[in-house]
Each structure stands twice: as structure tokens, then as C-alpha cells.
Amino acid sequence: MILDNRGLEPPQPMMRTLAKLEELEAGQTLIIINDRRPMFLFEQLDELGYIYLTEQQEDGSYRVTISRKAG
């Protein structure tokens, strides 16, 4: 599942991402694409028990792959 948050002003990217994560089933992965590094989202993901990998893209955007920790 891919969620493109580019062009949105804060806090819309984080709100959309957290809402989409609620729909995520075990074993699924959510990929988000943001204009900037989502620092405040990382804190939320840590608290909620998700793991994530952040990659800066050539165009300056950030791709974050999010999945739920096993167990």
C-alpha cells in the first residue's frame, strides 16, 4: 500500500498516515512518500510499535516503509 503525501501541509501527512496505519493488517506494509522527513511521525511510530525504514529520494522527498513489529 502506497500513500503519497507530497504537496500537503502539516499536519495532513501525519494524520493521513496514522489513519491508513489503522487499516493495516498484520504482515502488510505501508509506504509513504513525503516532501520532508517526518520527524514527528517517527515518535508516533515508536510509541505505537511500528518499525520503519526511511530513504531520501533523488527529488528530495522521503520514502518511509512502515510495518508492524512481529509479536
N, C-alpha and C positions, 0 to 999 in steps of 0.2 A: 504494500500500500504506500503510495507516494502523496505527500501533501506539499504543494508549492505555496509557500508563504511570501514569496518575493513581492515587493510593491506595497505591502501592508505596513501600517504604522503600529508601533507598540501601543497597547498590549495585545493586539489582534493575533500575531503569530503564536504567542504563547497560549492564548485562550483556545485557538483553533487546534493546536497540537494536543493540549490536555484533554479537550473534548474527544478528539479522534482516538487518543490512547484508551479512553473508557470503552471504546468499541473493539479494541484489540483483543483477540482470543489468544490463549496460550499457544506458544510456538510461532505466532505471527510477528512480523517486523514492520515498523513504521519508519519510512524515510521522509524527512522533512528537508525542505530547501528554503533557507532564509537569506535575506540580504546581509545580515550581520550575525556575528557569533552570539548565540542565545544564552548569555551568561546566567540570567535569572532562571531560565528554563532548567539549566543543569542542576541547580539547587533543588528544584521541584522533583526532577527525575531521581535524584539521590534519595530524597525523602520517601518517594513512592516505590522505591525498589527496582527501578529500571536500570539497565546498562546501556551505554551509548558510545558511539564512535563518531568523532567529528572530523570532517575533511574540508579544507578550504578549496574551492574550485578556482579554475583559471580566471573566471569572470569576477572573482572577489566574493562570490556568495559562499554560503556554508551548507554542506550536506551533512545531516546528522541521521545516523541509523540507530534506531531505538528498539530495544527488545526487553522483555521481562526476564528477570533473573530466574533461573531454574530453582524449583523447590520453594 
